[in-house]
């Protein structure tokens, strides 16, 4: 069998000797097998660099024998056969846990996860790392270097792992398949999170309340409800958000962009989850039906809120007065009547509103948009309530009037 080995070779040079480029051939035997070695050497007065060592074995060598050692006047070559690679053997065991490794060089970095040792320090920001490769990757944050370029598009990345994940957006590859359903994922982390939808496991617990979560990212976002932190700020108004995704969606209220289009009708949406919910109105899939009336909802949270209209339950109580509400969003809007807060500012004039719905309605005075259209005469209105009043003209409905 033939195989190639590339190694850093220790070379001993006497200071008073001169070397010139040459091909050096050596023969040796390993057990009953003859070994031919060709070493291609670049030599100058300061160093000898052995670029490649090609070992051609004329017959199969048993993998459990001692290393091959070759000697010459000015250099020593030691080649260890990659035994563990062929056998799957992992002889190096961590003394603090039961993890085992094929190479001692893999065990040493692992041991630092127990000791907390971080010997590799960034010269720019003093951040420390347990592995040299992590430091090299980190330095690219400072240099902006992105050496890994996608062969399908012009995108470049600082880590090869990120490039591999990106490639899957072109290939559609989803190698991580759920064993309990047909879903597949591009990342193993996404598969692990998905598994918890089957097991119900919620390992991430909030230290300020009793809530627990299946994903660490969801816990981080939840904690902001306690800290009131809103790190994502809109550049066009004073709005700030606890999630980056919410900021991205909010920006579309300024641009009017609706990138999520329904393939079965002309509806378009600014958020993907709104499109997903809308599609269920076509398919009837996973609709949550109310047990007390004929209404159905695309989201479980919506039916929970709706059920309170039947039960009269109002769990959200105002801390400033005795009012209570069936929905948390209604309480938030009401609280602003006490605080005077008006976080929703029009980007085209100085008007501000305590309620997002009022801002959206106001913006139509600038855009001229009239989304509510009469089905009988095509007249359009900026408010749904105005459309309903208009429709009474067609139905002949006249609300009761009180006479003195």
C-alpha positions in Angstrom: 0.0 0.0 0.0 1.2 3.6 -0.7 0.7 6.6 1.5 2.2 10.0 2.0 3.4 11.6 5.2 4.2 15.3 5.6 6.1 16.2 8.8 8.3 18.8 10.4 11.7 17.1 10.4 14.4 17.9 13.0 17.7 18.6 11.2 21.1 18.9 12.8 23.6 21.2 10.9 27.2 21.8 11.8 28.0 25.6 11.6 31.1 25.1 9.6 29.5 23.0 6.9 27.9 24.2 3.6 24.9 22.5 1.9 23.5 22.7 -1.6 20.2 21.6 -3.1 20.3 17.8 -3.7 18.1 14.8 -3.8 19.0 12.3 -1.0 17.9 8.7 -1.4 18.0 6.2 1.5 17.0 2.6 1.8 16.0 0.8 5.0 14.0 -2.2 6.0 10.9 -2.5 8.2 10.5 -6.1 9.3 10.5 -8.0 6.1 9.4 -5.0 4.1 11.7 -2.8 2.0 11.1 0.9 2.2 12.2 3.5 -0.4 12.5 7.1 0.7 12.9 10.2 -1.4 13.6 13.4 0.5 13.4 16.7 -1.5 15.6 19.2 0.4 15.9 22.9 -0.1 19.2 24.0 1.6 20.9 27.3 2.3 23.6 28.3 4.8 21.0 28.8 7.6 18.6 25.9 7.3 17.4 22.7 5.7 13.8 22.4 5.0 12.4 19.0 4.1 9.3 19.6 2.1 7.9 16.2 1.6 8.7 12.7 2.6 7.2 10.0 0.5 7.3 6.5 1.7 6.4 3.8 -0.7 5.9 0.4 0.9 6.5 -2.5 -1.4 4.3 -4.7 0.7 1.8 -4.2 3.5 3.3 -3.3 6.9 1.7 -4.4 10.1 0.5 -1.3 12.0 1.3 -2.5 15.5 5.1 -2.4 15.1 7.6 0.1 16.4 8.2 3.4 14.7 10.6 3.5 11.7 13.8 5.4 12.4 16.2 6.6 9.7 19.7 8.1 10.4 22.1 10.1 8.2 25.3 12.2 8.9 23.4 15.4 9.4 19.8 14.6 10.0 17.5 12.3 11.8 14.1 11.3 10.4 11.6 9.6 12.7 8.3 8.5 11.2 5.5 7.2 13.3 2.8 5.2 11.6 -0.6 6.7 12.2 -1.8 3.6 14.1 -4.8 5.1 15.9 -6.2 6.6 12.7 -6.5 3.1 11.2 -7.7 1.2 14.3 -9.9 3.8 15.9 -7.9 3.3 19.1 -8.0 6.2 21.6 -5.3 5.5 24.2 -5.2 9.0 25.8 -7.7 9.4 28.6 -8.5 12.6 30.6 -7.8 12.1 34.3 -10.7 14.3 35.3 -13.4 12.9 33.1 -13.8 9.8 31.0 -13.2 11.4 27.6 -10.6 9.7 25.4 -8.5 10.9 22.5 -6.5 9.4 19.7 -3.6 11.8 20.0 -2.0 13.4 23.1 -2.0 16.7 21.2 -5.9 16.6 21.4 -5.9 15.6 25.1 -3.8 18.7 26.2 -6.2 21.4 24.9 -9.1 19.4 26.4 -7.5 19.4 29.8 -7.6 23.2 29.8 -11.4 23.0 29.9 -11.0 21.6 33.4 -8.1 23.9 34.6 -9.4 27.1 32.9 -5.9 27.7 31.6 -5.8 30.2 28.6 -2.2 30.5 27.6 -2.8 32.2 24.2 -3.3 36.0 24.6 -4.4 38.5 22.0 -1.8 41.3 21.7 -4.4 43.8 20.7 -7.2 43.4 23.3 -5.8 41.1 26.0 -8.4 38.4 25.4 -7.1 34.9 26.2 -7.8 31.5 24.7 -7.2 27.9 25.6 -6.3 27.0 22.0 -4.0 28.6 19.5 -6.4 28.1 16.7 -9.1 30.1 18.6 -6.6 33.0 19.0 -5.8 33.0 15.3 -9.5 33.1 14.4 -10.1 35.9 17.0 -7.4 38.1 15.6 -9.3 38.3 12.3 -11.9 40.4 14.2 -9.2 43.1 14.5 -7.6 42.7 11.1 -10.9 42.1 9.2 -9.3 39.2 7.4 -11.7 36.8 5.7 -9.6 34.2 4.0 -12.4 31.7 3.3 -14.2 32.6 0.1 -17.3 31.0 -1.2 -16.9 29.3 -4.6 -20.5 30.0 -5.5 -20.7 33.7 -4.7 -18.5 36.5 -3.6 -19.0 36.1 0.2 -16.0 35.6 2.4 -15.7 34.4 6.0 -13.1 34.5 8.8 -13.8 30.9 9.8 -13.8 27.8 7.6 -16.7 26.4 9.7 -18.9 29.4 8.8 -18.0 28.9 5.1 -19.1 25.3 5.3 -22.4 26.3 6.8 -22.9 29.0 4.1 -22.2 26.5 1.3 -25.3 24.6 2.4 -27.4 27.7 1.4 -26.3 27.0 -2.2 -26.5 23.2 -2.1 -29.6 22.9 0.1 -27.8 20.2 2.1 -29.3 19.4 5.5 -27.2 16.6 6.9 -28.6 16.6 10.5 -31.9 14.6 10.5 -34.3 14.3 13.4 -34.8 10.6 14.4 -38.4 11.3 15.5 -39.8 13.2 12.5 -38.9 14.2 9.0 -37.2 17.5 9.8 -33.6 18.1 8.8 -31.2 20.9 9.6 -28.0 22.5 8.3 -26.4 22.8 11.8 -26.2 20.2 14.6 -27.1 22.9 17.2 -30.4 23.5 15.4 -31.1 19.7 15.5 -30.3 19.6 19.3 -32.7 22.5 19.9 -35.4 20.8 17.7 -35.1 17.5 19.7 -36.3 19.4 22.8 -39.6 20.0 21.0 -40.1 16.2 21.2 -38.6 15.6 24.7 -40.0 18.8 26.3 -36.6 19.4 27.9 -36.0 23.1 29.0 -32.5 23.2 30.5 -32.1 27.0 30.5 -33.6 28.5 33.6 -34.2 32.2 34.4 -32.6 33.1 37.8 -35.1 35.9 38.3 -38.4 34.0 37.8 -39.6 30.5 37.3 -39.5 30.5 33.5 -37.3 28.0 31.7 -36.5 27.6 28.0 -35.3 25.0 25.5 -32.7 27.4 24.0 -30.1 29.6 25.6 -30.8 32.4 23.0 -34.4 32.5 24.1 -33.3 32.8 27.8 -31.0 35.7 27.0 -33.9 37.5 25.2 -36.3 36.7 28.1 -33.8 38.2 30.7 -34.2 41.6 29.0 -37.9 41.6 30.2 -36.4 41.9 33.7 -33.5 44.3 32.9 -35.6 46.3 30.4 -32.5 46.3 28.2 -33.2 47.2 24.5 -29.8 47.1 22.7 -31.2 47.3 19.2 -32.0 50.9 18.3 -33.7 52.2 15.1 -31.7 54.8 13.2 -34.8 56.5 11.9 -36.8 57.0 15.1 -36.4 56.6 18.8 -37.6 53.0 19.0 -35.4 50.4 20.6 -35.9 46.6 20.8 -34.7 43.7 22.8 -34.3 41.5 19.6 -32.4 42.3 16.5 -35.1 40.5 14.4 -37.8 42.8 15.8 -35.7 45.8 14.8 -35.3 44.5 11.2 -39.1 44.0 11.0 -39.7 47.5 12.5 -37.5 49.2 9.9 -40.0 48.0 7.3 -42.6 50.3 8.8 -40.4 53.1 7.6 -39.6 51.6 4.2 -43.0 49.9 3.5 -41.1 46.8 2.4 -43.1 43.6 2.4 -40.7 40.9 1.2 -42.7 37.8 2.2 -45.3 37.1 -0.5 -48.0 34.4 -0.4 -47.8 32.0 -3.4 -51.5 31.4 -3.4 -52.8 35.0 -3.3 -51.6 38.5 -3.7 -51.0 39.2 0.0 -47.5 40.3 1.1 -46.1 40.7 4.6 -43.3 42.4 6.4 -42.6 39.4 8.6 -42.0 35.8 7.7 -44.0 34.3 10.7 -47.0 36.4 9.6 -46.8 34.8 6.1 -46.5 31.3 7.7 -49.6 32.0 9.8 -51.4 33.4 6.7 -50.7 30.3 4.7 -52.6 28.2 7.2 -55.7 30.0 6.2 -55.3 28.4 2.8 -54.4 24.9 3.9 -56.3 24.7 7.2 -53.2 23.2 8.7 -52.6 23.3 12.4 -55.4 25.7 13.0 -56.3 26.2 16.7 -60.1 26.1 17.0 -62.0 27.6 19.9 -64.0 25.0 21.8 -66.7 27.6 22.7 -67.2 29.3 19.3 -66.4 28.8 15.6 -63.3 31.0 15.6 -59.9 29.5 14.6 -56.4 30.8 15.0 -53.0 30.1 13.4 -51.1 30.6 16.6 -51.6 28.9 20.0 -50.9 32.2 21.8 -53.7 33.9 19.9 -56.3 31.3 21.0 -55.1 31.6 24.6 -55.8 35.3 24.4 -59.2 34.7 22.7 -60.4 32.2 25.3 -60.2 35.0 27.9 -63.0 36.7 26.0 -65.2 33.7 27.1 -63.8 33.3 30.6 -63.5 37.0 31.4 -60.0 36.3 32.8 -57.9 39.5 33.1 -54.5 38.5 34.5 -52.7 41.7 33.6 -53.3 44.3 36.3 -52.2 48.0 36.2 -49.9 49.0 39.0 -51.1 52.6 38.8 -54.9 52.0 39.0 -57.4 49.1 39.4 -57.8 48.4 35.7 -57.0 44.8 34.5 -56.6 43.4 31.0 -56.8 40.1 29.2 -53.7 40.8 27.1 -50.2 42.0 28.2 -50.0 44.3 25.1 -53.2 46.1 26.2 -51.7 46.7 29.7 -48.5 48.1 28.1 -50.6 50.6 26.0 -52.7 51.5 29.0 -49.7 52.1 31.3 -48.6 54.9 28.9 -51.7 56.9 29.8 -50.2 57.2 33.3 -46.6 57.7 32.3 -47.3 60.0 29.2 -44.8 57.9 27.2 -45.2 58.1 23.4 -42.5 55.9 21.9 -43.9 55.7 18.4 -42.8 58.8 16.4 -43.7 59.6 12.8 -40.6 59.7 10.6 -42.2 62.4 8.4 -43.5 64.8 11.0 -43.0 65.4 14.8 -46.1 63.6 16.0 -45.7 60.9 18.5 -48.1 58.2 19.7 -48.4 55.9 22.7 -49.8 53.1 20.5 -48.2 51.6 17.4 -51.6 51.1 15.7 -52.3 54.8 16.0 -48.9 55.6 14.3 -49.7 53.2 11.5 -53.0 54.9 10.9 -51.4 58.4 11.1 -48.8 57.5 8.5 -51.6 56.9 6.0 -52.2 60.7 6.0 -48.8 61.0 4.5 -48.8 58.1 2.2 -52.5 58.4 1.1 -52.9 54.6 1.6 -56.5 53.3 2.0 -56.3 49.6 2.6 -60.0 49.1 3.6 -62.0 48.7 0.4 -65.8 48.3 0.0 -66.6 45.1 -1.8 -69.8 46.6 -3.3 -68.6 49.9 -4.7 -64.8 49.8 -4.5 -64.6 52.9 -2.3 -61.6 52.8 0.0 -60.9 54.1 3.5 -57.9 54.6 5.8 -59.7 53.1 8.8 -61.6 49.8 9.1 -64.2 51.6 11.3 -64.9 54.1 8.5 -65.5 51.2 6.1 -68.0 49.6 8.5 -69.9 52.9 8.7 -70.0 53.2 4.9 -71.2 49.6 4.5 -74.4 50.5 6.4 -75.4 52.6 3.4 -75.6 49.5 1.3 -77.3 47.3 3.9 -79.8 49.9 4.9 -78.9 49.5 8.5 -79.7 52.5 10.7 -78.6 52.5 14.3 -81.2 53.4 16.9 -81.4 57.0 17.8 -82.6 58.4 21.1 -85.3 61.1 20.9 -86.0 63.6 23.7 
